[in-house]
Amino acid sequence: MTAYTDSLGFNKGSAAFPSTYTNRFTVVEIDLDFAKIAAARSAAGVAALASTDTLVLCTLPKGAFVLNGSAVLVKAEGAAANIDVGVSGGTTDFWIDGFDLNGTVGAVGGYADTAAYLATAATNVLLTVNSNNIDTARVKIQLAVIDMGADQGSIPSA
């Protein structure tokens, strides 16, 4: 198993969320096009993703409260393949367990050992590859997040 922190072929965004008193809820969406990821890794001379490898998708800032996560299949792999999504230092399949990348396009999957998660420190969201040679599928990972770490000083007093 190799743990990759690069973002070759996809955008992992930043470790901060836009947050104000009136807007503290966001959906973090990571679009994983494995054809682009495979091409970018090959072009950079980096090893292809293999079974049991992990890839950091994004970093949750301290105070991020994740209500739940889901995956939506945009393009099927064409062969047996699946992924998990969870947190570093915790459950690697916290939100998504064995999502089938060769299923029906449009399929939505979500699984939770515990539906909600509070980041008490900056925490990486990890994708675990459970199959070799994933190079065709496209999947969108979504996390529903409430920013519980925002500066409370801006809340108007009664």
C-alpha positions in Angstrom: 0.0 0.0 0.0 1.3 3.4 -1.0 -0.2 6.6 0.4 -0.3 9.4 -2.2 -0.8 13.0 -1.3 -0.4 14.5 -4.8 -3.3 15.8 -6.9 -2.2 14.5 -10.3 -5.2 14.6 -12.6 -7.8 16.1 -10.1 -8.4 19.2 -8.0 -8.4 18.6 -4.3 -9.2 22.3 -3.5 -8.1 24.0 -0.3 -8.3 23.2 3.4 -10.7 26.0 4.1 -14.4 26.6 3.4 -16.1 29.9 2.6 -18.0 30.6 5.8 -20.1 33.4 7.2 -22.7 33.6 9.9 -25.5 33.0 7.3 -23.6 30.5 5.2 -21.8 27.7 7.1 -23.0 24.7 5.1 -21.3 23.5 2.0 -21.0 20.4 -0.2 -17.5 19.5 -1.1 -17.4 17.7 -4.4 -14.3 16.0 -5.8 -14.6 14.9 -9.4 -12.3 11.8 -10.0 -11.8 11.0 -13.7 -9.6 8.0 -13.4 -8.6 8.3 -17.1 -7.2 11.8 -16.4 -5.6 10.7 -13.2 -3.9 7.7 -14.9 -2.7 9.9 -17.8 -1.3 12.6 -15.4 0.4 10.0 -13.2 2.0 8.4 -16.3 3.1 11.8 -17.7 4.7 12.7 -14.4 6.5 9.3 -14.2 4.6 8.4 -11.1 3.3 4.8 -10.4 -0.3 4.0 -11.3 -2.8 3.6 -8.5 -2.9 0.0 -7.4 -5.0 -2.1 -5.0 -4.8 -0.9 -1.4 -3.2 2.5 -2.3 -4.7 5.6 -0.8 -5.1 9.0 -2.3 -5.8 12.2 -0.3 -8.9 13.8 -1.8 -9.0 16.9 0.4 -8.2 18.1 3.9 -11.0 19.0 6.3 -10.1 21.9 8.6 -10.6 21.7 12.3 -14.2 22.1 13.1 -15.6 20.6 9.9 -18.6 18.6 10.8 -19.4 16.1 7.9 -23.0 15.0 7.9 -22.4 12.3 5.4 -20.8 11.4 2.1 -21.8 9.8 -1.1 -20.4 8.7 -4.5 -22.1 9.1 -7.9 -20.9 7.0 -10.8 -20.5 9.2 -13.9 -18.6 6.6 -16.1 -18.2 2.9 -15.6 -14.8 1.2 -15.4 -15.6 -1.7 -17.8 -14.1 -4.2 -15.3 -14.5 -5.1 -11.7 -13.3 -2.2 -9.5 -14.4 -0.5 -6.3 -13.3 2.2 -3.8 -13.7 3.3 -0.2 -13.8 6.8 1.2 -13.0 7.7 4.8 -10.6 9.6 7.0 -6.9 9.3 7.8 -6.1 8.0 11.3 -9.7 6.6 11.4 -12.0 4.4 9.4 -11.0 4.2 5.8 -14.5 3.3 4.7 -16.3 5.8 6.9 -18.6 7.2 4.2 -18.2 4.9 1.3 -17.5 1.2 1.4 -16.8 -0.9 -1.7 -18.5 1.5 -4.2 -18.8 -0.3 -7.5 -17.0 1.6 -10.3 -18.4 -0.9 -12.8 -22.0 -0.4 -11.9 -24.8 1.4 -13.5 -24.0 5.0 -14.5 -25.9 7.4 -12.3 -25.7 5.0 -9.3 -25.4 6.7 -6.0 -23.7 5.0 -3.1 -23.2 6.0 0.5 -22.3 4.0 3.5 -21.6 5.1 7.0 -20.2 3.3 10.0 -21.2 6.5 11.7 -23.1 9.0 9.6 -21.5 12.2 11.0 -17.8 13.1 11.6 -16.3 16.1 13.5 -12.7 17.0 12.6 -11.0 17.9 15.9 -7.9 18.7 13.9 -7.1 19.1 10.2 -7.9 15.7 8.8 -7.3 14.1 5.4 -10.2 12.5 3.5 -8.8 9.4 1.8 -9.8 7.3 -1.1 -8.7 3.7 -0.9 -8.4 1.9 -4.2 -9.5 -1.7 -3.9 -8.7 -2.8 -7.4 -5.7 -2.6 -9.8 -5.7 -0.7 -13.1 -8.6 1.7 -12.5 -8.2 3.9 -15.6 -11.6 4.5 -17.1 -14.1 5.2 -14.4 -15.3 8.7 -13.4 -16.9 9.2 -10.0 -18.0 12.3 -8.0 -17.4 12.1 -4.3 -19.6 14.5 -2.2 -19.4 15.4 1.4 -22.1 17.5 3.2 -20.1 19.8 5.6 -21.1 22.3 8.3 -18.3 24.6 9.4 -18.4 24.4 13.2 -15.0 26.1 13.6 -16.0 29.5 12.2 -15.3 32.6 14.2 -18.3 33.0 16.6 -17.4 36.6 17.3 -19.5 37.8 14.3 -22.8 36.4 15.6 -25.0 39.3 16.6 -26.0 39.5 20.2 -29.7 39.6 21.2 
